[in-house]
Amino acid sequence: MDITALVSTLNDLKIEYLCDCPMSLYTSFKIGGPADVMLKPHNVEQLKTALSLCKEHNVPVFILGKGSNLLVSDDGIEGAVINISSGFDEIKLLNDTTVECGAGASLSALCNFCLEHGLSGLEFAFGIPGSVGGAVYMNAGAYGGEIKNVITSATYLTADGEECELPSDKLSLSYRKSKFSGNDDIILSAKFELKPDNADNIRERMNDFIGRRKDKQPLCFPSAGSTFKRPEGYYAGALIEGSGLKGFTVGGAQVSEKHAGFVINKGGATCKDVTDLMAHIVKTVKENYGVTLEAEVIKIGR
Ligand SMILES: Cc1cc2nc3c(=O)[nH]c(=O)nc-3n(C[C@H](O)[C@H](O)[C@H](O)COP(=O)(O)OP(=O)(O)OC[C@H]3O[C@@H](n4cnc5c(N)ncnc54)[C@H](O)[C@@H]3O)c2cc1C
């Protein structure tokens, strides 16, 4: 791995980058040590160049959306983090009911665009603090809706720099999973098929969902949303609360008193605090209910 050589070429090519970039500034958990380098390509050409340079200099790559489902190691990330949310945020109407959206756009921006154009179907995503790329990768969902129900296709870049497009039935979208989970493809954009509706109705549903989030979720504290996936037949939050773990704390990490499904950063939490707390939760819930909780939050880094 030769970061110095990579960085000197990036300078020549005018691709934006930051060395020793603190990941705590780029994650909703506000946790994480430095990435060796963060690259901020603003278009596909820069992205392709960045990828081939990383390959040439043996620098491993991690793709970052809005960092709202990540737990980054206190020792940071070896190699390059490619920040997709620094561009790729164009949203456009392709016809009366089809919207195309860049992977770096926030879900909230996409929802507001749909509201402006009287298009319904993505209201469930209003308030999920991720990017469109991250939402496709995770098949994000809430309140009975999920990306799978509205996406018609996605374009992506393979690790070899080939641009591809696949229809939704080839994206293997299931509960918090997609064909992109765990592979090197980079989602560039997605198309969504929506239904015309009155803007007042759409706004009312968006407000309703945001209101429910504010009522139930600990939005005043940094977190990565639901810490664990929903085990079949149960709710993770109910199992954790039933195990008496509401408010249980390790260092700066705490099981939220407001919603036991969330581990929050009460202040100064480290990745180790969260990891230790999660291990304690998994053990206790297993002892009490015989159910093995699986993390929804993705742990990355050294
Ligand atoms: C308060 C709060 C509430 C939340 N509520 C919900 C909810 O209701 N429903 C829900 O599903 N989630 C929820 N989340 C979790 C999170 O917002 C979603 O999982 C979101 O889809 C993650 O998007 P992101 O852009 O932040 O991705 P990141 O966290 O940056 O990345 C997540 C994964 O996606 C990959 N990735 C991101 N962009 C790309 C790309 N362009 N190409 C390839 N891979 C990519 C990353 O490499 C990583 O593996 C919540 C989080 C918080 C903090």
PDBQT file of the ligand as one rigid body, heavy atoms in Angstrom, charges set to zero:
ROOT
HETATM    1  C1  LIG A 401     -31.545   8.036  13.600  1.00  0.00    +0.000 C 
HETATM    2  C2  LIG A 401     -31.458   6.969  12.570  1.00  0.00    +0.000 A 
HETATM    3  C3  LIG A 401     -32.609   6.379  12.092  1.00  0.00    +0.000 A 
HETATM    4  C4  LIG A 401     -32.554   5.375  11.125  1.00  0.00    +0.000 A 
HETATM    5  N1  LIG A 401     -33.722   4.827  10.677  1.00  0.00    +0.000 NA
HETATM    6  C5  LIG A 401     -33.676   3.852   9.734  1.00  0.00    +0.000 A 
HETATM    7  C6  LIG A 401     -34.878   3.265   9.243  1.00  0.00    +0.000 A 
HETATM    8  O1  LIG A 401     -35.987   3.618   9.630  1.00  0.00    +0.000 OA
HETATM    9  N2  LIG A 401     -34.772   2.281   8.306  1.00  0.00    +0.000 N 
HETATM   10  C7  LIG A 401     -33.568   1.856   7.822  1.00  0.00    +0.000 A 
HETATM   11  O2  LIG A 401     -33.532   0.969   6.956  1.00  0.00    +0.000 OA
HETATM   12  N3  LIG A 401     -32.408   2.401   8.284  1.00  0.00    +0.000 NA
HETATM   13  C8  LIG A 401     -32.427   3.378   9.211  1.00  0.00    +0.000 A 
HETATM   14  N4  LIG A 401     -31.260   3.926   9.668  1.00  0.00    +0.000 N 
HETATM   15  C9  LIG A 401     -29.962   3.385   9.213  1.00  0.00    +0.000 C 
HETATM   16  C10 LIG A 401     -29.351   4.078   7.966  1.00  0.00    +0.000 C 
HETATM   17  O3  LIG A 401     -29.784   5.423   7.871  1.00  0.00    +0.000 OA
HETATM   18  C11 LIG A 401     -29.699   3.324   6.689  1.00  0.00    +0.000 C 
HETATM   19  O4  LIG A 401     -29.177   2.006   6.728  1.00  0.00    +0.000 OA
HETATM   20  C12 LIG A 401     -29.175   4.029   5.428  1.00  0.00    +0.000 C 
HETATM   21  O5  LIG A 401     -29.714   3.374   4.290  1.00  0.00    +0.000 OA
HETATM   22  C13 LIG A 401     -27.636   4.016   5.331  1.00  0.00    +0.000 C 
HETATM   23  O6  LIG A 401     -27.260   4.912   4.283  1.00  0.00    +0.000 OA
HETATM   24  P1  LIG A 401     -25.876   5.696   4.319  1.00  0.00    +0.000 P 
HETATM   25  O7  LIG A 401     -25.779   6.509   3.090  1.00  0.00    +0.000 OA
HETATM   26  O8  LIG A 401     -25.713   6.421   5.591  1.00  0.00    +0.000 OA
HETATM   27  O9  LIG A 401     -24.854   4.488   4.221  1.00  0.00    +0.000 OA
HETATM   28  P2  LIG A 401     -23.489   4.292   5.042  1.00  0.00    +0.000 P 
HETATM   29  O10 LIG A 401     -23.798   4.146   6.482  1.00  0.00    +0.000 OA
HETATM   30  O11 LIG A 401     -22.505   5.315   4.632  1.00  0.00    +0.000 OA
HETATM   31  O12 LIG A 401     -23.030   2.880   4.459  1.00  0.00    +0.000 OA
HETATM   32  C14 LIG A 401     -23.783   1.695   4.718  1.00  0.00    +0.000 C 
HETATM   33  C15 LIG A 401     -23.284   0.609   3.753  1.00  0.00    +0.000 C 
HETATM   34  O13 LIG A 401     -23.672   0.985   2.420  1.00  0.00    +0.000 OA
HETATM   35  C16 LIG A 401     -22.527   0.999   1.574  1.00  0.00    +0.000 C 
HETATM   36  N5  LIG A 401     -22.725   2.076   0.596  1.00  0.00    +0.000 N 
HETATM   37  C17 LIG A 401     -23.157   3.345   0.827  1.00  0.00    +0.000 A 
HETATM   38  N6  LIG A 401     -23.255   4.010  -0.345  1.00  0.00    +0.000 NA
HETATM   39  C18 LIG A 401     -22.867   3.150  -1.317  1.00  0.00    +0.000 A 
HETATM   40  C19 LIG A 401     -22.737   3.243  -2.741  1.00  0.00    +0.000 A 
HETATM   41  N7  LIG A 401     -23.039   4.365  -3.422  1.00  0.00    +0.000 N 
HETATM   42  N8  LIG A 401     -22.308   2.153  -3.416  1.00  0.00    +0.000 NA
HETATM   43  C20 LIG A 401     -21.989   0.993  -2.761  1.00  0.00    +0.000 A 
HETATM   44  N9  LIG A 401     -22.078   0.846  -1.428  1.00  0.00    +0.000 NA
HETATM   45  C21 LIG A 401     -22.526   1.913  -0.720  1.00  0.00    +0.000 A 
HETATM   46  C22 LIG A 401     -21.349   1.278   2.513  1.00  0.00    +0.000 C 
HETATM   47  O14 LIG A 401     -20.115   0.822   1.939  1.00  0.00    +0.000 OA
HETATM   48  C23 LIG A 401     -21.753   0.490   3.748  1.00  0.00    +0.000 C 
HETATM   49  O15 LIG A 401     -21.404  -0.879   3.583  1.00  0.00    +0.000 OA
HETATM   50  C24 LIG A 401     -31.299   4.935  10.628  1.00  0.00    +0.000 A 
HETATM   51  C25 LIG A 401     -30.119   5.540  11.109  1.00  0.00    +0.000 A 
HETATM   52  C26 LIG A 401     -30.202   6.554  12.069  1.00  0.00    +0.000 A 
HETATM   53  C27 LIG A 401     -28.926   7.195  12.552  1.00  0.00    +0.000 C 
ENDROOT
TORSDOF 0
